[in-house]
Amino acid sequence: MTTGIWWIRRDLRLADNPALQRALQECDIVIPLFILDPALPASPAPNRQAFLYAGLRSLDADLRELGSCLTVRSGNPADILPQVLAETGAEKIFAEEDYSPYAIQRDQKVSQTLPLQLVLGVTVHHPGMVVKPDGSPFRVFTAFSRTWKALPQPVSSEPKPGKLNPPPKLASEPIPGLPESPSFPAGEKEAHFRLEKFLEQPVYEYANDRNRLDLDGTSTLSPYLRFGMISARQAFLSATKARANTSNPAATQGCETWINELIWREFYNAILYHFPFVLKTTYSPSFRNIPWREAPDDLHAWKMGMTVSYTHLTLPTIYPV
């Protein structure tokens, strides 16, 4: 029987998971593996870490319902993956392709010595596919969006597997326990609950209500998309279905506005893919030498919502954020 590793990174879900689907197509036994990479939480955001860990616990529970389980190891992936391959006799590694400079460098290093297969899944369209006719990347969203929409669009998503063959018993580290935010319960089920609730009505009023701080006018799906507890393809297909279910122009505009927000997410992934320097410096060279004004009192006033009116400022003024 062929054994493969599903290397989980930003795809903490079972439904519509291309990396998992590819693994199941090519292997009889799939080992779900998450690696706590010490390079990633070097500057941890506690809420983000707590959300991730809660998501891992939720994924493990979902896997156990299908007869499998999650294996967790900590360390450099380039060291951990060979260990798991040796322990299990696995022949292949499957993972969703990621586009940050660190992820690209990490995967290139792993691919040099290990049988890693990267699968599209973080975005609907690969950043390398949404380009100008000459192959160069877009720098402006409007042109990017136009080309993105002109590409063949997905028409369906994959359901979660009905059953998984049990993986071999492996040593697994406990998932760190950090208090979970009651405002954002982690997991695939919660992500789908939020999407369904959003599609009942708020999506149709999204064009206006997203700007109303006194209303729950957004999907609240950002962290779930960030860690792949729901796929971008699922979100896009749900939005297009909602758009098709209304003939009201205002409701249609609401759906199209949310679809555009999903495309903005794709655009920023493309910017990161093509212009990795944006993590360390500004996107536009003309903004790289702006003199920053150090004004702690004004910064505190801004945080507290007590900034003075523009008539009291000497323009131009740049506030650090």
C-alpha positions in Angstrom: 0.0 0.0 0.0 1.3 3.5 -0.9 1.7 5.9 1.9 1.9 9.7 1.6 2.2 12.7 3.9 -0.4 15.5 3.8 1.8 18.4 5.0 -0.7 20.8 6.5 0.3 24.5 6.5 -2.6 26.9 5.7 -5.3 24.4 4.9 -6.8 23.3 8.2 -9.9 21.7 6.5 -11.1 18.5 5.0 -13.6 19.8 2.4 -12.3 21.3 -0.9 -8.7 20.6 0.0 -6.6 20.0 -3.2 -3.5 18.8 -1.3 -5.5 16.2 0.6 -7.5 15.2 -2.5 -4.2 14.7 -4.5 -2.8 12.6 -1.7 -5.9 10.4 -1.6 -5.8 10.0 -5.3 -2.2 8.8 -5.3 -1.9 7.0 -2.0 -3.8 4.4 0.0 -2.8 5.8 3.4 -2.4 9.5 4.1 -0.6 10.8 7.2 -1.9 14.3 8.2 1.1 16.1 9.6 1.4 19.6 11.0 4.9 21.0 11.8 5.3 23.7 14.4 8.0 25.6 12.6 10.0 27.7 15.1 10.7 30.2 12.3 7.0 31.1 12.1 6.1 32.1 15.7 9.4 34.0 16.2 7.3 37.2 16.8 4.1 35.6 17.9 0.7 37.3 18.0 -1.0 35.6 20.9 -4.5 35.7 19.4 -3.3 34.4 16.1 -1.4 31.6 17.8 -4.4 30.7 20.0 -6.6 30.6 16.9 -4.2 28.3 15.0 -3.8 25.9 17.9 -7.6 25.7 18.4 -8.0 25.1 14.7 -5.5 22.2 14.9 -7.5 20.7 17.8 -10.7 21.0 15.7 -9.0 19.5 12.7 -7.8 16.6 14.8 -11.3 16.0 16.0 -12.7 16.1 12.5 -10.0 13.6 11.3 -10.8 11.2 14.1 -14.4 11.1 13.0 -13.1 9.8 9.7 -10.8 7.2 11.2 -7.6 9.2 11.0 -5.7 11.6 13.3 -3.4 14.6 13.3 0.3 14.1 13.9 2.1 17.2 15.3 5.9 17.7 15.4 8.0 20.7 16.1 11.2 21.7 14.3 12.6 22.7 11.0 10.4 21.1 8.2 13.6 20.1 6.3 14.5 18.0 9.4 11.1 16.7 10.4 9.9 15.5 7.0 12.8 13.1 6.4 12.2 11.7 9.9 8.5 11.0 9.2 9.3 9.5 5.8 11.8 7.1 7.4 9.4 6.2 10.2 6.5 5.4 7.9 8.0 4.5 4.6 5.9 7.2 3.0 6.8 7.9 -0.6 5.3 11.3 -1.3 4.6 14.6 0.4 1.6 16.8 -0.6 1.1 20.4 0.4 -0.7 23.6 -0.7 1.6 26.0 -2.4 2.2 29.2 -0.3 3.5 32.5 -1.6 5.4 34.3 1.1 9.2 34.6 0.6 9.8 32.3 3.6 7.4 29.7 2.3 8.9 29.7 -1.1 12.4 29.4 0.2 11.4 26.6 2.6 9.6 24.6 -0.1 12.5 25.0 -2.5 14.9 23.6 0.1 12.6 20.7 0.9 12.0 19.9 -2.8 15.8 19.6 -3.4 15.9 16.3 -1.5 12.3 15.2 -0.8 9.4 14.2 -3.0 7.3 17.3 -2.4 4.3 18.0 -4.6 2.8 21.5 -4.3 -0.8 22.0 -5.1 -2.8 25.1 -5.8 -5.2 25.9 -3.0 -4.4 29.1 -1.1 -5.9 31.1 -3.9 -8.4 30.4 -6.7 -6.0 31.3 -9.4 -2.2 30.9 -9.2 -0.4 34.4 -9.0 1.6 33.4 -12.0 -1.5 33.0 -14.1 -2.9 36.5 -13.5 -0.4 38.5 -15.5 -0.2 40.9 -18.4 -0.1 39.6 -22.0 3.7 39.9 -21.9 3.9 37.8 -18.7 4.7 40.7 -16.4 2.8 41.1 -13.1 0.1 43.7 -12.5 0.7 46.5 -10.1 -2.8 47.9 -10.2 -5.8 46.1 -8.8 -8.3 47.1 -11.5 -6.3 45.6 -14.3 -5.5 42.5 -12.2 -9.2 42.1 -11.4 -10.2 42.3 -15.0 -7.8 39.6 -16.0 -8.7 37.5 -13.0 -12.3 37.5 -13.9 -11.5 36.7 -17.5 -9.9 33.4 -16.5 -11.9 30.2 -16.4 -13.7 30.2 -13.1 -14.3 27.1 -10.9 -17.7 25.6 -11.1 -17.7 23.3 -8.1 -15.7 22.4 -4.9 -14.8 19.0 -3.5 -16.7 17.5 -0.5 -14.7 16.2 2.4 -13.8 12.5 2.3 -16.3 10.0 3.7 -13.6 7.9 5.4 -9.8 7.8 5.7 -7.6 4.8 6.2 -6.0 4.9 9.7 -2.4 6.2 9.5 0.5 4.4 11.3 0.8 5.2 15.0 3.4 8.0 15.3 4.7 10.0 18.2 2.9 13.3 18.3 3.5 16.4 20.4 0.6 18.0 22.3 -0.9 21.0 20.7 -0.1 24.1 22.8 -3.1 25.2 24.8 -3.8 28.9 24.7 -7.2 30.4 25.7 -9.4 30.6 22.6 -11.3 33.8 21.9 -15.1 33.3 22.3 -15.6 35.8 19.4 -13.7 33.5 17.0 -14.2 29.8 17.7 -11.7 28.0 15.4 -12.4 25.2 13.0 -13.9 24.2 9.6 -17.5 23.8 11.0 -17.5 27.4 12.4 -16.1 28.7 9.1 -19.0 27.2 7.2 -21.5 28.4 9.8 -20.3 31.9 9.4 -20.3 31.7 5.6 -23.9 30.4 5.6 -25.0 33.1 8.0 -23.4 35.8 5.9 -25.1 34.5 2.7 -28.6 34.5 4.3 -28.8 38.3 4.1 -25.7 40.4 4.9 -23.9 39.6 1.6 -26.8 41.3 -0.2 -26.3 44.5 1.9 -22.5 44.3 2.0 -21.8 47.2 -0.4 -23.1 49.6 2.2 -23.1 47.8 5.5 -19.4 46.9 5.4 -18.8 50.6 6.2 -21.1 50.6 9.2 -19.3 50.0 12.4 -22.6 49.8 14.2 -23.7 46.8 12.1 -22.5 43.2 11.7 -22.1 43.8 8.0 -19.0 41.7 7.1 -18.5 38.0 6.8 -16.0 37.8 9.7 -14.2 35.1 7.7 -10.7 36.6 7.5 -8.9 34.4 10.1 -10.6 31.3 8.7 -9.4 32.1 5.2 -6.0 32.9 6.5 -5.6 29.4 8.0 -7.6 27.7 5.3 -10.4 26.5 7.5 -12.5 27.3 4.5 -11.1 27.6 1.0 -11.1 30.7 -1.2 -12.8 28.7 -3.9 -15.6 27.8 -1.5 -16.1 31.4 -0.6 -16.0 32.5 -4.3 -18.5 29.9 -5.4 -20.9 30.7 -2.6 -20.8 34.4 -3.5 -21.5 33.7 -7.2 -24.4 31.5 -6.2 -25.8 34.2 -4.0 -25.5 36.7 -6.8 -27.3 34.3 -9.1 -30.2 34.0 -6.6 -31.2 37.6 -6.7 -32.4 40.0 -9.3 -32.3 43.1 -7.0 -29.6 45.5 -8.4 -28.6 46.6 -4.8 -28.3 42.9 -3.7 -26.3 42.0 -6.8 -24.0 44.9 -6.0 -23.5 43.6 -2.5 -22.4 40.2 -3.8 -20.1 41.7 -6.4 -18.5 43.9 -3.8 -17.7 40.9 -1.7 -16.4 39.0 -4.7 -14.1 42.0 -5.3 -12.8 41.7 -1.8 -11.9 38.1 -2.4 -10.1 39.2 -5.5 -8.3 41.8 -3.5 -7.0 38.9 -1.4 -5.8 37.2 -4.5 -4.1 40.5 -5.6 -2.2 40.8 -2.4 -1.0 37.3 -2.7 0.2 38.0 -6.2 2.0 41.2 -5.0 3.7 39.1 -2.4 4.6 36.4 -4.9 6.0 38.8 -7.6 7.4 41.6 -5.3 8.6 39.9 -2.1 10.4 43.1 -1.1 7.1 44.5 0.1 7.6 42.7 3.4 10.6 45.0 4.2 10.0 48.2 2.3 7.2 50.2 0.7 5.7 49.0 -2.6 6.3 52.3 -4.4 9.9 53.7 -4.5 8.5 57.2 -4.2 7.4 56.5 -0.7 10.6 55.0 0.6 12.2 58.2 1.9 9.2 59.9 3.7 10.4 61.6 6.9 8.4 60.1 9.7 7.4 62.5 12.5 7.7 61.0 16.0 4.7 62.2 18.0 3.8 59.8 20.8 1.0 62.0 22.1 -0.6 62.4 18.8 -0.3 58.6 18.2 -2.0 57.9 21.5 -4.8 60.4 20.6 -5.3 58.5 17.4 -5.5 55.2 19.2 -8.1 56.6 21.5 -10.2 58.2 18.7 -9.4 61.7 20.0 -7.4 63.1 17.1 -7.7 66.8 16.3 -9.3 68.1 13.1 -7.2 68.6 10.0 -7.6 72.4 10.5 -5.2 72.2 13.4 -2.5 70.4 11.5 0.3 71.6 9.3 0.0 69.5 6.2 1.5 67.3 5.0 1.7 65.1 8.1 2.5 61.4 8.2 1.5 59.4 11.2 3.2 56.2 12.0 0.8 53.2 12.2 
